Amino acid sequence: MVGKYNHYRKEINLIELQTKDLDKLKIKAIYRLPEGITNYEFQLLLNLCFQALLKEGKLEEIIPSKFKEKYRLGSRLKAYNDIHFSNDEESLKQALRYLKYEELLVYSLKLQILKSSQKAGTFSSSKSVDNKLVSRVIDGSGFILTDDQKFALEEIVTDLEKPGLMYRMLQGDVGSGKTLVASLGLVANYSAGYQGVLMAPTDILARQHYKFLSEFLKDYPISIALLVASLTAKEKREVLAKISSGEIDIVVGTHALIQEGVSYQKLGLAVIDEQHRFGVKQRQLLKDKGQDVELLMMSATPIPRSLAITLYGDMDISTLHSFPNRKRDVVTKVLKGNSIKTLLGEIEERVSRNERVFIVCPLIEDEDSSRRNVNDVYEGLTKYFKDRVRLGLVHGKMGDSEKEKTMLAFQRGELGVLVATTVIEVGIDVKEASMMIIYDAQSFGLAALHQLRGRIGRAGQKASCYLLCSSADEQALKRLNYLVDHDDGFEIARFDLANRGPGDVVGTRQSGIPDLVLADIHEDLRILEIARDDAKLILKEASLPENKQIIAYCSSKKL
């Protein structure tokens, strides 16, 4: 076959089929090159480089010899030579095996080095958790923990009780009970004599957490406070004074928790909800509020094991797969076209029953004539419904206070329909929401659509999610139809990873996915797991000369 390689689809588009002189055909390396240099010229330059290396007879080895012998990897020089100038499939296969392992070992070791630095603590004693108090809180809560929740809580308590600092990610699907586990972690931290904080990205989400914790712990002498920007100056002064004196045991808030002037008497645990909304700087500022602050981060974006190892290899990971209550009764339908005319009656009917409706658009303004934007949709629906239905508008360009005000009005039932961009995927819990319409659904990754869908049917009522597909592409329809039959966030993430790539699973802007050259985190999961275990062993035996060499090499490289 002679054809052109499509890098995005990872396939060859056939141009010509040859049947003669097949024995003369050789493996040819194809490079993505800048304009002005041909494939042939580039290979000539490479050849000159390798001739010089071969003359010298060596290329600095990175992989320790014990692993090279264990996996029969050969030399680094041969691997690099064969990846460019291989004459047979077997030598090319071995070169790929060597270089993929090297790439993933170096990456895994960088993460392990970072993990060690994150966990490094100066205190010598561990926290003494009162497990009886934690058990009493669980027994009196009315909640029955799933096995996943029990195991995750055990991991968190173990982290608190042992020397060194917790640096853990708690991930799970929408409705898997992450908040309950994190709350019990805060109780365990309180029982050991430390203050705890729960930081959320938005005012409304912080208020929801504060409300939950206040109700959850109302029968216990645990003092809880809310610290958000919208507090009055007097309220803020009072809260800050009580935090500083130690009168407050658990503080729930937003970025206000890390501002100058916020002083904690004995901060022991920081829980960060929707951790991808906060940068490294914010996390560090929170850690700096205490001598040795343990970190527990929560994520509602289910991530397959291969991607979790890659993204969060510097953290320990607790995963909630099961659900504490019955799953939500949400029916998902894919509709061709970008019109909601057939759904207008259902919108009005649901609002008349005091239910709420989300309408999601990919754009804020008319940036792309082929896709719908929130401003046009909001104006059109306002004209259509007139006084029969009250609508609200929320998007990323609005100020935080304006967004919060609109979302609270929607939550209270003052608005029946909320037209929004994806800003609503996090931070709004509206039990009455029973319908969602998503314009241009093909523009979103399946994981993002699943997150959005998680906003409806939260009280167990029948709910409907309509995915409007404005594309005629059969592949786009096939992808969207996967959501019709699947409600498991981990299955959806695995499907998205296999079909669209890692950036679409967690969102490119927040992914932190490494720019791997040869390895593929989905296809090469086994190599990734081996490399991760080997990286741990290298750090454990850091005094060995070869291990010192690769540790120094990785320490000098950025992730």
LINBELTA-V205315 format. One record per residue. RES is the residue in three letters. PHI is phi as a letter, one per 20 degrees, with the letter a starting at -180 (999 if undefined). NEAR is the number of other ideal C-beta (glycine too) atoms within 8 Angstrom. Layout:
BEGIN
RES/PHI/NEAR
RES/PHI/NEAR
END
This chain:
BEGIN
MET/999/7
VAL/c/7
GLY/a/9
LYS/d/6
TYR/e/8
ASN/e/9
HIS/f/6
TYR/f/4
ARG/e/5
LYS/l/5
GLU/b/6
ILE/d/8
ASN/e/8
LEU/f/8
ILE/d/6
GLU/b/7
LEU/d/6
GLN/d/9
THR/c/4
LYS/d/4
ASP/l/6
LEU/f/7
ASP/f/4
LYS/e/5
LEU/f/6
LYS/c/5
ILE/f/8
LYS/c/4
ALA/f/9
ILE/d/5
TYR/d/6
ARG/e/3
LEU/d/8
PRO/f/4
GLU/f/4
GLY/o/3
ILE/c/7
THR/e/6
ASN/g/9
TYR/f/6
GLU/f/8
PHE/f/11
GLN/f/10
LEU/f/8
LEU/f/8
LEU/f/10
ASN/f/9
LEU/f/8
CYS/f/8
PHE/f/12
GLN/f/8
ALA/f/8
LEU/f/10
LEU/f/9
LYS/f/6
GLU/f/6
GLY/n/4
LYS/b/6
LEU/c/8
GLU/g/5
GLU/e/8
ILE/d/10
ILE/f/12
PRO/g/11
SER/g/8
LYS/f/7
PHE/f/11
LYS/f/12
GLU/f/7
LYS/f/6
TYR/d/8
ARG/l/6
LEU/e/11
GLY/m/8
SER/e/7
ARG/f/12
LEU/f/10
LYS/f/9
ALA/f/15
TYR/f/12
ASN/f/11
ASP/f/12
ILE/f/12
HIS/d/10
PHE/c/9
SER/f/11
ASN/d/6
ASP/b/7
GLU/f/7
GLU/f/6
SER/f/10
LEU/f/12
LYS/f/8
GLN/f/12
ALA/f/15
LEU/f/10
ARG/f/11
TYR/f/12
LEU/f/12
LYS/f/12
TYR/f/14
GLU/g/12
GLU/f/12
LEU/f/15
LEU/f/15
VAL/f/13
TYR/f/14
SER/f/14
LEU/f/14
LYS/g/11
LEU/f/12
GLN/f/15
ILE/f/12
LEU/f/10
LYS/f/12
SER/f/9
SER/f/7
GLN/f/11
LYS/e/10
ALA/f/8
GLY/c/8
THR/e/5
PHE/e/7
SER/d/3
SER/d/4
SER/e/7
LYS/f/10
SER/e/7
VAL/e/12
ASP/e/9
ASN/f/8
LYS/f/6
LEU/f/10
VAL/g/15
SER/f/8
ARG/f/8
VAL/f/13
ILE/f/10
ASP/f/6
GLY/e/7
SER/e/8
GLY/n/3
PHE/e/8
ILE/d/4
LEU/f/11
THR/f/11
ASP/f/7
ASP/f/12
GLN/f/13
LYS/f/9
PHE/f/9
ALA/f/13
LEU/f/14
GLU/g/8
GLU/f/11
ILE/f/17
VAL/f/13
THR/f/8
ASP/g/11
LEU/f/17
GLU/e/9
LYS/e/7
PRO/f/7
GLY/n/7
LEU/d/11
MET/f/13
TYR/b/11
ARG/c/14
MET/d/13
LEU/d/15
GLN/d/15
GLY/a/12
ASP/f/13
VAL/g/8
GLY/n/11
SER/e/12
GLY/n/14
LYS/f/12
THR/f/10
LEU/f/12
VAL/f/15
ALA/f/14
SER/f/12
LEU/f/13
GLY/f/16
LEU/f/14
VAL/f/13
ALA/f/16
ASN/f/16
TYR/f/13
SER/f/10
ALA/e/12
GLY/n/8
TYR/d/11
GLN/e/16
GLY/c/16
VAL/c/16
LEU/c/15
MET/d/15
ALA/d/14
PRO/f/10
THR/c/12
ASP/g/11
ILE/f/12
LEU/f/14
ALA/f/16
ARG/f/10
GLN/f/11
HIS/f/13
TYR/f/11
LYS/f/8
PHE/f/10
LEU/f/14
SER/f/9
GLU/f/7
PHE/f/9
LEU/d/13
LYS/f/6
ASP/e/4
TYR/c/7
PRO/f/3
ILE/d/9
SER/e/9
ILE/c/13
ALA/c/11
LEU/d/12
LEU/c/15
VAL/c/11
ALA/f/8
SER/f/6
LEU/f/11
THR/f/5
ALA/g/6
LYS/f/6
GLU/f/8
LYS/f/11
ARG/g/8
GLU/f/8
VAL/f/14
LEU/f/12
ALA/f/8
LYS/f/11
ILE/f/17
SER/f/9
SER/e/7
GLY/n/8
GLU/f/6
ILE/e/12
ASP/e/8
ILE/c/16
VAL/d/16
VAL/d/14
GLY/a/14
THR/d/13
HIS/g/9
ALA/g/12
LEU/f/13
ILE/d/10
GLN/f/7
GLU/f/3
GLY/n/5
VAL/e/12
SER/c/8
TYR/d/12
GLN/f/9
LYS/b/9
LEU/f/13
GLY/d/15
LEU/b/16
ALA/d/14
VAL/d/14
ILE/d/13
ASP/e/13
GLU/l/14
GLN/g/11
HIS/f/9
ARG/e/6
PHE/d/10
GLY/e/5
VAL/g/5
LYS/f/6
GLN/f/10
ARG/f/13
GLN/f/8
LEU/f/9
LEU/f/15
LYS/f/10
ASP/f/7
LYS/f/14
GLY/b/10
GLN/f/5
ASP/b/9
VAL/e/14
GLU/f/13
LEU/d/15
LEU/c/14
MET/d/12
MET/d/15
SER/c/11
ALA/e/13
THR/e/13
PRO/f/13
ILE/c/13
PRO/g/12
ARG/g/6
SER/f/11
LEU/f/16
ALA/f/13
ILE/f/12
THR/f/13
LEU/f/11
TYR/d/10
GLY/f/12
ASP/e/9
MET/d/11
ASP/e/9
ILE/c/9
SER/d/13
THR/c/9
LEU/d/16
HIS/e/8
SER/e/8
PHE/d/10
PRO/f/12
ASN/c/6
ARG/f/4
LYS/f/7
ARG/f/9
ASP/e/9
VAL/d/11
VAL/e/8
THR/d/11
LYS/c/9
VAL/d/12
LEU/d/9
LYS/f/5
GLY/n/7
ASN/c/9
SER/d/6
ILE/d/10
LYS/g/5
THR/f/7
LEU/d/9
LEU/f/9
GLY/f/7
GLU/f/9
ILE/g/14
GLU/f/11
GLU/f/8
ARG/f/12
VAL/f/13
SER/f/6
ARG/e/6
ASN/m/6
GLU/e/12
ARG/d/16
VAL/c/15
PHE/e/15
ILE/c/14
VAL/d/13
CYS/c/14
PRO/f/12
LEU/c/12
ILE/e/10
GLU/c/6
ASP/f/8
GLU/e/6
ASP/b/6
SER/f/4
SER/e/4
ARG/c/13
ARG/e/11
ASN/c/13
VAL/f/14
ASN/f/10
ASP/f/9
VAL/f/13
TYR/f/11
GLU/f/8
GLY/f/8
LEU/f/13
THR/f/9
LYS/f/7
TYR/f/7
PHE/f/11
LYS/l/6
ASP/e/3
ARG/f/5
VAL/c/10
ARG/e/7
LEU/d/13
GLY/c/12
LEU/c/11
VAL/c/14
HIS/b/10
GLY/f/6
LYS/e/4
MET/f/9
GLY/f/5
ASP/g/9
SER/f/7
GLU/f/8
LYS/f/12
GLU/g/12
LYS/f/8
THR/f/14
MET/f/15
LEU/f/9
ALA/f/10
PHE/f/14
GLN/f/10
ARG/f/6
GLY/n/9
GLU/f/6
LEU/c/12
GLY/e/10
VAL/c/16
LEU/d/16
VAL/e/13
ALA/b/14
THR/e/13
THR/f/10
VAL/f/10
ILE/e/15
GLU/f/8
VAL/c/12
GLY/n/11
ILE/b/11
ASP/d/6
VAL/d/10
LYS/g/6
GLU/e/9
ALA/f/15
SER/c/13
MET/b/16
MET/c/16
ILE/c/13
ILE/d/13
TYR/f/14
ASP/l/14
ALA/f/12
GLN/f/12
SER/f/6
PHE/d/12
GLY/f/10
LEU/f/16
ALA/f/16
ALA/f/11
LEU/f/14
HIS/f/13
GLN/f/12
LEU/f/15
ARG/g/12
GLY/f/11
ARG/f/12
ILE/d/15
GLY/m/12
ARG/f/12
ALA/d/6
GLY/n/8
GLN/f/8
LYS/f/7
ALA/c/14
SER/c/13
CYS/c/13
TYR/d/13
LEU/d/13
LEU/e/14
CYS/d/15
SER/e/11
SER/e/7
ALA/e/3
ASP/f/7
GLU/f/6
GLN/f/6
ALA/f/10
LEU/f/13
LYS/f/8
ARG/g/11
LEU/f/15
ASN/f/9
TYR/f/11
LEU/f/14
VAL/f/9
ASP/d/5
HIS/c/9
ASP/c/5
ASP/e/8
GLY/g/11
PHE/f/11
GLU/f/8
ILE/f/15
ALA/f/16
ARG/f/9
PHE/f/11
ASP/f/13
LEU/f/16
ALA/f/6
ASN/d/6
ARG/c/10
GLY/o/6
PRO/f/12
GLY/f/10
ASP/e/12
VAL/f/17
VAL/d/13
GLY/n/13
THR/g/6
ARG/f/4
GLN/d/7
SER/f/11
GLY/m/5
ILE/f/11
PRO/f/7
ASP/e/4
LEU/f/10
VAL/e/5
LEU/d/8
ALA/f/11
ASP/c/6
ILE/f/15
HIS/e/11
GLU/f/5
ASP/d/11
LEU/g/10
ARG/f/6
ILE/f/12
LEU/f/15
GLU/f/9
ILE/f/9
ALA/f/13
ARG/f/13
ASP/f/8
ASP/f/11
ALA/f/13
LYS/f/9
LEU/f/8
ILE/f/14
LEU/f/13
LYS/f/6
GLU/d/8
ALA/f/9
SER/f/5
LEU/f/8
PRO/g/5
GLU/f/9
ASN/f/13
LYS/g/10
GLN/f/10
ILE/f/15
ILE/f/13
ALA/f/8
TYR/f/10
CYS/f/11
SER/f/7
SER/e/5
LYS/d/8
LYS/e/2
LEU/f/7
END
